[in-house]
Amino acid sequence: MKRVKRRYLALQVECEGMPAEREFIDAVWAAVTNLYGEVGASLTGLALIDFDLERKVAVLRVSLVALSMLRASLATITSIAGKEAAVHVLGVSGTLKALYTHTQ
């Protein structure tokens, strides 16, 4: 069986007031589901790794085959929990160590 390759994304969240972790991940899942449907969303293997409220930075894990799908979905996020928001990709890496060193 072939191993699943993953990528980690560092994201900058710009929002009026910082949303809770659950509100953020729900907005990401909703964006992916709206753009690609439930089958497409299930292919992403999406997971929230880190959520820093002070720096407004989130780290997501996604499968390599769905990386472009996730990036396109993040661009469609205009609100989180009813507040205007935007999500920008700061960096993408194959390991958390490299991601944190490049985005610090």
N, C-alpha and C positions, 0 to 999 in steps of 0.2 A: 504494500500500500504506500502511496506517495505522501510525503509530508506536506502539510499545508504551510505555504509561505505567507508570512504576515508583514505588515508595515505599520509603523506608528506615526501618527500625525500630531504635531503640536498646533493648537488652535488658539487664536486670540478672539475673545468674545467681547464685542462692543454692544453694550446694552444699557438702557436707563435703569440703573440699579442692577445688581448682580443676581441672576436667577439661581435657584437651588439646583443641585446636581440632577435631581429627578426631572425638573422642568427642562433642563438643557438636553439631557439624553432623550427625553420624549420628543422634543422639537427636532432633533437629528433623525430619530426613527420616523417621525411623521414626514419629514422632507424626503427621505429615501423611499418610503412607502408610496408617497404621492407621485414621485417621479418614475419608479420602477415596479411598483406593486409589491405584494407580499412575497411573491416568489423571488423577485430581485433583492428584496430586503433580507431574505433568509440566506442569500449567497454571500452577504457581506461579512458575516462573523463578527459583527460590530460589538465592541466592548469599551466602556469608559475606564481608563486606567488611572487617571489623576485629574483632579479638578481643584485649581488654586483660586480661591475667592479673592485674595489680595491682589494678585497679578492679573487676574481675569484670563487665565490660561487653562486650557483643558488638553488632555492627551487621550487620543482614541487609538484602539487597535482595530485593524481591518485586514481582511485577506487581500493578498496581492492582486488577484484577479478582479476584485471589486474596488480597487483604489480609485480608478477614474470615475466610477459610479458615485462613490462617496463624495469626491471633490465636487462633482457636478451638483449633487444634492445639497451640499453645504452652501453653495452659491445661491440657492433658492430660499434660504432661511431669511425671512424679513421680520419675524417677531418670535419672541420666546415668552410664554406665559402672558400673552396679551400686551407685551411691551415691545416697542421697536428694537430690533437687534440686527447685527451682522456678525458673521463668523469668517475670519481670515485664517488661511493656512500659513503658519510660521515656518514649518519645516516638516519633512518626511524622512524617515529613516527605517532601516531594518532592525535596529536594536534601540532599546531605551537609553543605554549609555551614550551612544552617539547622538541621539536626539537631544538629550539634556545638555550635552557639551556644546552643541551647535546653537541652541536656543537660549542659553544662559546669558 
